[in-house]
Amino acid sequence: MSRLLCSAFLLLAFGLIATNAQLRVIQPKEVADLFRIGGSTMIPGTTATFGAPVYGETVLGRLVYAPSKSHHCENDYNVSNPNTQASASSVDRIHVVLMERGDCTFVTKVRVAQEFQNAGAVIVMDTNGLSRDDVQHIIMADDGYGTVVRIPSMLVSTDDGLKLKNALAEGKNLLVELSWDVPQRDVVSVDFCVCVCVGS
């Protein structure tokens, strides 16, 4: 008599984890208040599928921007060193480079900022009129070369990006905080059914 062992795995339920990217202006207060909705000044965004976001932690840095004819796809812009700008703190801050979306992949933009602008993080502002809700459905996808990127990045809405850009154009020094959270309410729920069949 021979015995046949059959194993079947049935996926009954599956839920995706939604990863939120959030940005907050720490200083100055008058700029932070531009983003206030209710009691929160958090700016929601979407996280790149490449790079190194620090889940559950925060990154603090000086936001910097410089115009680029290539939409920041090439090394044709130069951002100032954040540690040479006026600051209420003597603690060194990383570069957080603000740039516009368009003309090349997200990976290309972030890689250029990482290699040539000493960026510690990148914020890409949408230029297609997308709202905060719209941005949550955009995927900052890897174009196949994302393994060379070692810094985190996020995409924010057109309106939020313009507010940041305009504040910098007015000469304000922006200290910002970036965070990447995995919401506890959106958990993975997986049930397996294992069937063992014995036959002769």
N, C-alpha and C positions, 0 to 999 in steps of 0.2 A: 504494500500500500504506500503510495506516494502522497506527500503532503505539499500543497501549494499555498504559499504565504502571499497574500495580497494586501498592500497598504495604500489607502487613498486619503488624501488630505483635501478637505473641502473648506474653502474660505467663505465664511458666513457673513462676516461684517468687517468693514475696513474703513477707517477714517483718516484723512490726511492732516498732518500737522501744518498749521499756517505760521510761517515765520514773519514777524513784524520787525521792520527797521524803523527806528524812531530817531528824530533829531530834535535837539532843544537848544535854543540860544540862551546861554548863561548870562552873558554881558554883551551890550548894555541892556538895561531893563526896558527902555523905550522901544528897542527892536524886538525883544522877546514878547512884549505886549501886542505887537502887530499880529502875532499868531494865536492869540488867546481865543479859545472857544470854550465858553463856560469857565471852569476853573483850571483848565489845562492849556499850557503853551507848547505841548508836544506837536511836532510836525511828523505825520506818518509818511512812510515811504515803502519801497519794496527793495528787497535784498538781492544782490547779485548771486548767481549760482557758482561763481568762481571767487577766488580771493580767500581771505581769512577773517570772516566776521567772528567777533568774540562773543559767543552766545552767553547770555546771562550776565555780561559785564558791560562796562561803558568805556568809551574812548573820548578823551578830552583834547581839544586842539583849537588852533586859530584858523578861522576860515579865511581863505585867500582866493583872489580871482584876478585874471588878466585876460583881455580880449585875444581871440585867436582867429585868423582868417580861415583856418582849416577846421573850425569848430572843435578845436582841441584834439584833432586826430594826428597832428604832427607836433614836433617840438619847435613851434613858432611863437611861443608865448613864454613869459617869465614872471613868476609870482615872487613877491618879496618874502624874505625869511620872517616867519611869525615871531621869532624871538627878538627881532629888532624893532617890533612895533610896540607902542605904548601899552602897558599892561599893569593891572593892579596887583599882579602876582609875579614873583620872580621865578616861578617854576617853569621849566622848559615845556613848550607845547609842540605838538606835531603839526605839520602842514595838513590842513583839510582843504583840498582844492575843489573849488566850485567850477563847474564847466557846463556847456550846453550840449544837449542831445543832438545827434544828426551827423550824416556824412560818413560814418564808419561804425564799427561794432563797439559795444561797451568795453570789451576786452582791450581793444586798441587804445581807447581813451585812457583807461585806468593804467595800462602798461606804460604809456608815454609819461603820465604824471608820476608814476613810481620811479621810472628810470632817469628822467631828466629834471623833474621838479621837486625831488625829495619828499614826495607825498607820503603821508602816513595813512590817509584815507581820502576817498573821493566822493563828492556829492554831485550827481548829474541832475541838472534841472531839465524837465521836459520842455519842449518848444512847440508842441502840437496842440496846446490848449487843454490838456488833460487835467481833470480835477483830482482831488485826493482819492476819491473812490475809484476813479479810472486807473490811477497809478497802481492801486493794489492788485490789479489784474494783469499788469505788465510783467513779463519775465525778462530779467537782465541775464540773457543766456550766454553761455560759453560758446565761443566760435571755434573751439578746437585748440586754441592756444592759451587758454586760461590757466594752465599749469604754471606759467611763468609769473603770474600775478600773485603777490604775497600780501597785499593790503586789502582791506574791506572797502566796499562801495555800496551806494544806495541811490535810488532814483526818487525825486520828489516832484510834486505837481508844478505846472507852469506858474501858477499864482504864487506859490510858496517860494519857488526859485527866483522869481522876479523881485520879491520883497528882500530876499537875501542879497541879490546882486545890486539892487538900488541902495541898500544900506551901506554896502562896501564902496559904491561909487561916491557916496556922500562923505567918505573918509572915516567911517566908523570902524572900530576894531571889534570884531565879533569873536567871542569865546563860545565855542559850541561843544555840545556833548552828543555823541552818537551811541546808540544802544541797539542790541539785537536780542529780542526776547522770543522764547517759544511759549505761547500762552498755554497755561495749564488747562484751560477749558477745552482746547482742541487737542484731544489725546487720540492716540491710535488704539482702536479697539479691534482685536483680532480673535476670532474663535475658530478652533480647528476641530474637525470631526475625523477621528481615526477609525477606520474599519479594517478589521483583521479577518480574512476569509480563509478557512481551512477546508481543503477538498481532497478527495481521494482520486 
